[in-house]
Amino acid sequence: MSEYTDILYEVQGGVARITINRPKKYNAFRGQTCEELIHAFSSASWDKTVGVVVLTGTGDKAFCTGGDQSAHDGGYDGRGLIGLPVEELQSAIRECPKPVIARVNGYAIGGGNVLVTCCDLAIASESAQLGQVGPKVGSVDPGFGTALLARAVGEKRAREIWFLCRRYSAIEALNMGLVNAVVPHDHLDAEVDKWCEEILAMSPTALSIAKRSFNADTDSIKGIGGLGMQALALYYGTEESQEGVHAFLEKRKPRFREVYLKSRAKPEGEDA
């Protein structure tokens, strides 16, 4: 992949910076975006001059707001079980042998919140907001986005995040353990640079071993996620899931329970 259309990639002073560059879509990702992110993380992984990776989004409004719903009509616009290779993207972040820092410059919602969860570290602007929207739009992340999140913030809080789909301030995210630090927005780059500088002073091999050791404890989630993604692919084909997409595009409240009950109603004349 010689050039990117959806992301920016640069390496300078031992730091690889990967930026989702779709500000008009609040840095939501489509199939092409995921493919480019996977390629960039692979490049950073193999580049021996890179000691740390920073993932962020263009502009001040959004880090990433998850899957682009305008490209989702029961299957998004890419490959993979759900039409997006999100499993591969999440694995690319975790399997990168260098620490990955999420520079959370704005909204980290839905799949964007999952990316923050998958990154090794997260530094947020005090104006950032984090949270989930999956059940609001007929979706869910049945792997790292749920199980790894529970490891980070605890079972009760993780269930709250998914069951209520609230938005949390950067300070609330810090208090629950979803991010490592919160700074004023105009100090965000300086703080990220400081963390990168400290990491670059460490032994690259020791850091790689440490990261793999941390991952070894939670790698079983990848298998769970694979099963979950298979179920999710089937769910995306249902009227219930598609109701969420249609409601989003039509700017109205979804009628999930109405569709759910209708789909489970017994045909006329069928015995109870």
C-alpha positions, 0 to 999 in steps of 0.5 A, spaced: 500 500 500 504 505 497 499 511 499 493 512 504 487 515 503 483 515 510 489 515 514 496 519 515 502 515 517 509 518 519 515 516 523 519 521 526 524 521 532 522 513 533 515 515 534 510 512 529 504 517 528 497 513 525 492 518 524 485 517 522 483 522 517 476 522 516 474 529 520 468 530 516 465 523 518 468 524 526 473 519 524 469 514 523 472 508 520 470 504 513 473 498 510 478 502 507 480 505 513 481 499 517 485 496 511 490 502 511 490 502 519 492 494 519 497 496 514 500 502 518 500 498 524 504 492 520 509 497 518 510 500 525 511 493 527 517 491 522 520 498 522 526 497 527 527 505 528 520 505 531 519 505 539 512 507 540 506 508 536 501 513 537 494 513 534 489 519 534 484 522 529 484 528 525 482 535 528 479 537 535 472 534 535 474 526 534 479 521 536 474 515 532 467 514 532 467 507 530 464 504 524 461 509 519 454 508 519 453 511 512 457 505 509 453 500 513 447 497 510 447 490 513 454 489 512 458 495 511 463 496 505 469 492 506 471 484 508 471 480 514 465 477 518 461 483 519 464 487 513 469 490 516 476 487 518 475 490 525 478 483 528 484 484 524 485 491 526 484 490 534 489 484 533 494 489 529 494 493 535 495 488 540 500 484 536 504 490 535 511 489 539 511 496 541 507 500 546 501 503 542 498 510 545 491 512 544 491 520 543 484 521 545 483 528 542 475 528 542 469 523 541 472 516 542 465 513 541 463 505 539 468 502 535 473 508 537 472 506 545 474 499 543 480 502 540 482 506 546 481 499 550 485 495 545 491 500 546 496 499 551 496 506 554 491 512 553 492 520 554 486 524 553 484 531 552 479 534 558 474 535 552 474 528 550 468 524 551 468 516 551 462 511 551 459 506 547 453 506 542 452 499 540 445 497 542 443 504 540 444 502 533 443 495 533 451 493 534 455 490 539 463 488 540 463 481 542 470 480 544 475 485 546 470 491 546 466 487 552 471 482 555 477 486 555 474 492 557 471 489 563 478 487 565 480 495 565 474 498 568 471 492 572 465 488 570 459 492 573 462 498 570 463 495 563 456 492 563 454 499 565 457 502 559 454 497 554 447 496 557 446 504 558 450 507 552 452 513 556 457 518 555 463 519 560 467 525 561 475 524 560 475 525 568 470 519 569 474 515 564 480 516 568 477 514 574 474 508 572 481 506 569 479 507 561 485 512 560 491 513 564 492 521 564 487 527 562 490 534 560 488 540 558 487 540 550 492 545 549 497 540 553 495 534 549 501 533 544 506 535 549 504 530 554 504 525 549 511 527 547 513 526 554 510 519 555 513 517 548 520 520 550 520 516 557 518 510 553 524 511 548 529 511 553 527 504 555 529 497 553 525 495 546 526 488 547 524 488 555 518 492 553 516 487 547 516 482 552 512 485 557 507 487 552 506 480 550 506 477 557 500 482 558 497 480 552 498 472 554 493 473 560 487 476 555 489 472 548 483 467 549 478 473 548 480 473 541 477 466 540 471 468 544 471 474 539 471 470 533 465 466 535 462 472 537 463 476 530 460 470 527 454 471 531 454 478 530 454 477 522 448 473 523 445 478 527 446 484 522 442 480 517 436 481 522 430 486 521 432 488 529 439 490 527 437 494 521 432 498 524 438 501 528 441 503 522 435 505 518 433 510 525 440 513 525 440 515 517 433 517 518 435 521 524 429 518 529 429 514 535 429 506 533 423 502 535 427 496 537 422 492 541 417 493 536 421 490 531 424 484 536 417 482 538 414 482 531 419 478 529 418 473 534 410 473 534 407 466 532 404 466 525 396 466 525 394 459 526 400 456 529 399 453 536 402 456 542 
